[in-house]
Amino acid sequence: MLKAVIFDMDGVLIDSEPLHARAAVKALEHLGYNVTIEYCYQFIGSTTLHMLEVMKQEFNIPLETREMLTVYQETLHNLIKTEGYEPIPYTKELVIDLYNHGMKLAIASSSTVKEIEAVVKALGIKKYFTKLISGTTVSQPKPAPDIFLKAATELGVNCKDCIIIEDSYNGVSSAVAAGIPVIGFANVHSGNQDLSKASVLIEGFDEIDFRFIENIYLRTYNIPITIAVTNRLILRELSVNDIPGMYQIYQNPEVKRFIPDIDEYLENEVEKHKAYIKNVYNFYGYGLWGVFSKETNELIGRCGIQNTLINGTEEIELGYLLDVNHWGYGYALECVRAILNYAFCDLHIERIVAVIHPLNTRSIKVAERIGMEKKQSIHKEEIEYWLYVITPNIFLSKF
């Protein structure tokens, strides 16, 4: 269960990596050595002390590392005094949302405790964080796992109850070494960072909230995500364990007549769904979900949306089916309303279609009651279907 979110600071909460790199360049210039910004970017995610120790060895600098650190810190202080901290947009809103959902929060940064304190104070977010952990307080800096293991311990949670947000190769590697899922933030100002080991990559925080992060956590551990809960139904992702039950529903001739894509063998359906979970749920964030009775938790059907090609046009198609034993109770209308509400309000999809066989009178009635409009006749594999369409404005004006 997700209980804690751990943030890196530089490059995640504040856009400070270019500032730190410039400070390193200026500090070395002051000492009589020339390095480039690109050279300094290789140390993103590690401690300043580690960076200076490497520089001391590579350039044979005849000073103690602590003396070099003093020059660097003075240079950085002057830059911050002149330019201030540049917050990453929407991260404060994310921190507050996570806090309001009961998450324990920590910062695990390679910066010093003093620097972390200064940043959270300047951004007005100190009160939301339970712990502020500096890489200077552990024996090995990132990419070693020490800092994140310490953060989890001090938060009082298991590593499997955490998720991390990082922007650097060193930080992502540290999280992976600690056995903690990590979201990689592709900050354009953090240099060319390899974040391929992250569970997911994001390019900004404008649409990132508690639900998004919880969903990433659940997918990392192959826990099906609940999409919606209605008065009588639960809509959630199907797991491999649900496929035998779904396969039994498919076998009824009344159901099977409108779903020609079901494999003859259960084993093949299971293998197909393993790939579906990985390639559809994870990539698109939507697909065909399971419909479960809220009262009994019994699987009674499937529903959802998926990409399809109709007459050469990419569309997002609504689909659903229910076990015949649950026909006539209004479940189809209930789950379709929940699907469309999620698609339009959460996923911000602009148009959804339904492809319905003319003899499927039950589905036609549901489509019409939900506000879908019949647009045209189409043919798939030489069979005639009707194309129904709905947009957010029509749906939201009706419900």
Secondary structure, 3 states (H helix, E strand, C coil): CCCEEEECCECCCECCHHHHHHHHHHHHHHCCCCCCHHHHHCCCCCCHHHHHHHHHHHCCCCCCHHHHHHHHHHHHHHHHHHHCCCECCCHHHHHHHHHHCCCEEEEEECCCHHHHHHHHHHHCCHHHCCEEEEHHHCCCCCCCCHHHHHHHHHHCCCHHHEEEEECCHHHHHHHHHHCCCEEEECCHHHCCCCCCCCCEEECCCCCCCHHHHHHHHHHHCCCCCEEEECCCEEEECCCHHHHHHHHHHHCCHHHHCCCCCCCCCHHHHHHHHHHHHHHHHHHHCCCEEEEEECCCCCEEEEEEEEEEEECCEEEEEEEEEECHHHCCCCHHHHHHHHHHHHHHHCCCCCCEEEEECCCCHHHHHHHHHHCCEEEEEEEECCEEEEEEEECHHHHHHHC
